[in-house]
Structure formats: C-alpha cells, structure tokens
C-alpha cells in the first residue's frame, strides 16, 4: 500500500492547530495580561520560602547519581515484566520456557541487587575507607618544623 501526501493532511492540520493555539494563547496573554511593576524583590528566585543565599549550584554526592541510576535500571526492568505477565497464560501453551526465561531474568536482577547491596551503593552516608592511608597534613607539618 503506497502512501500519498493526502494521507498526511490530518497530521499537518493537527500540528498547525497546536502551533496556532500556542501562539494565540501566548499573544493573548501578553496583550491582555496585567503588567506589574518590576522590582529587585520580584526578580529574585524563590525556593521553598528560603532566601537565595550562597551558591546557586549546589554539588551533589556521586552516590545520589548512583542511586538514581540504580532506580532507573530496576524501574525499567520491572516495566519489562508487565508484557510478560499479560501474555503468560497464552505462552504456556508453547511450553514452560516463558517461566524459565523470566526466572533467569529475575535471577540476574537479584544478583545485581545483591551486588549493589554488598558495595553499599544504596547507603548515601557510607564513606568507603581508602585502600591507601591518607596522610595527616598537619602532623607532617609539625614533624617538619621540629626537625
């Protein structure tokens, strides 16, 4: 079946309607909306009732990103289980391989989860001990001065 340009007319009309609506509402809001007086207090950012004091970009621990990535990983893996659950009964007619494939999938996830637990990836307050002992800078300065 070949597609002709007439088949895309509804899509183009929908895009045109969306862009027109957005342009109209923005223009109408700018035209009719009340203009307030600008002041320094109104132009400052507002964050949860706190005054913006200090640096604007705070640094997060790398563990925050690690937990976020693990959450996304396990969340997506759970999403993969929904289609499996929907077709489970129909697929059983072809044999128990669908059960074993999901059992191995969950087993791999469990191994990954246990590995993350062992590495304390979910513990944000855990500070791993370095393999090389850290130098005490102040003690080395005092030792150098006494010599």
C-alpha positions in Angstrom: 0.0 0.0 0.0 1.6 3.3 -1.1 1.0 6.4 0.9 0.1 9.6 -0.8 0.5 13.1 0.5 -3.2 13.3 1.2 -2.8 10.8 3.9 -0.7 13.2 5.9 -3.2 16.1 5.7 -4.8 15.3 9.1 -1.3 15.2 10.8 -0.3 18.6 9.3 -3.7 20.1 10.4 -3.2 18.8 13.9 0.3 20.3 14.0 -1.0 23.6 12.6 -3.8 23.6 15.2 -1.3 23.0 18.1 1.1 25.7 17.0 -1.7 28.2 16.3 -3.3 27.5 19.7 0.1 28.0 21.5 0.8 31.2 19.6 -2.7 32.6 20.2 -2.7 31.9 23.9 0.8 33.4 24.4 -0.1 36.5 22.3 -3.4 37.0 24.0 -1.8 36.6 27.5 0.8 39.2 26.6 -1.8 41.6 25.2 -4.5 41.4 27.9 -2.4 40.4 30.9 -1.6 42.9 33.6 1.9 44.3 33.8 3.3 44.5 37.3 6.0 46.8 38.4 9.3 45.0 38.3 11.5 45.2 41.4 14.5 43.5 42.7 12.5 41.5 45.2 10.2 40.2 42.5 13.1 39.3 40.2 14.9 37.2 42.8 14.4 33.4 42.6 12.1 31.9 45.2 12.8 28.5 46.6 10.6 26.9 49.2 10.4 30.0 51.3 14.1 30.4 51.7 16.1 33.4 50.6 18.7 32.6 47.9 21.9 32.8 49.9 25.0 31.1 48.8 26.0 29.4 45.6 23.2 28.8 43.1 24.5 25.4 42.1 25.0 23.0 45.0 27.1 19.9 44.4 25.5 16.5 45.0 27.3 13.5 46.1 28.1 10.9 43.4 26.1 8.4 45.5 23.0 10.4 44.7 23.5 9.8 41.0 24.4 6.2 41.6 21.2 5.5 43.5 19.3 7.4 40.8 20.8 5.2 38.0 20.0 2.1 40.0 16.5 3.2 40.5 16.1 3.8 36.8 17.6 0.5 36.0 15.4 -1.5 38.3 12.3 0.5 37.4 12.8 -0.2 33.7 13.3 -3.9 34.4 10.0 -4.0 36.3 8.3 -2.4 33.3 9.6 -5.3 31.2 7.7 -7.7 33.4 4.2 -6.3 32.5 4.1 -7.5 28.9 5.4 -10.9 30.2 2.6 -11.1 32.7 0.0 -10.2 30.1 0.9 -13.0 27.7 1.9 -15.5 30.3 -1.2 -17.8 30.1 -1.2 -17.8 26.3 2.5 -18.5 26.1 2.2 -21.5 28.5 0.6 -23.4 25.6 4.0 -23.4 23.9 5.8 -24.9 26.9 7.3 -23.7 30.2 10.1 -21.8 28.6 8.4 -18.5 29.3 8.5 -19.3 33.0 12.2 -20.2 32.9 13.2 -17.1 30.9 11.5 -14.8 33.5 13.0 -16.8 36.3 16.5 -16.3 34.9 15.7 -12.6 34.3 14.7 -12.1 37.9 17.7 -14.1 39.0 20.1 -11.8 37.1 18.3 -8.8 38.7 18.7 -10.3 42.1 22.4 -10.9 41.6 22.7 -7.2 40.5 20.7 -6.1 43.5 22.8 -8.1 45.9 26.0 -6.8 44.4 24.7 -3.2 44.8 23.9 -4.0 48.5 27.3 -5.5 49.1 29.0 -2.5 47.6 26.8 -0.3 49.8 25.5 1.6 46.8 22.2 2.4 48.5 23.8 3.9 51.6 24.3 7.6 51.0 26.1 8.2 54.3 28.7 5.4 53.8 32.2 6.7 53.3 34.4 3.9 52.0 37.8 3.6 53.6 40.6 4.3 51.1 42.9 1.5 50.2 45.9 3.8 50.8 46.0 5.5 54.2 45.6 9.3 54.0 48.4 11.5 55.1 47.9 13.7 58.1 49.0 17.0 56.6 49.0 18.9 60.0 51.1 16.1 61.7 53.6 16.1 58.8 53.9 19.9 59.1 54.6 19.7 62.8 57.1 16.9 62.2 58.9 19.0 59.5 59.1 22.1 61.8 60.6 20.1 64.7 63.4 18.8 62.5 
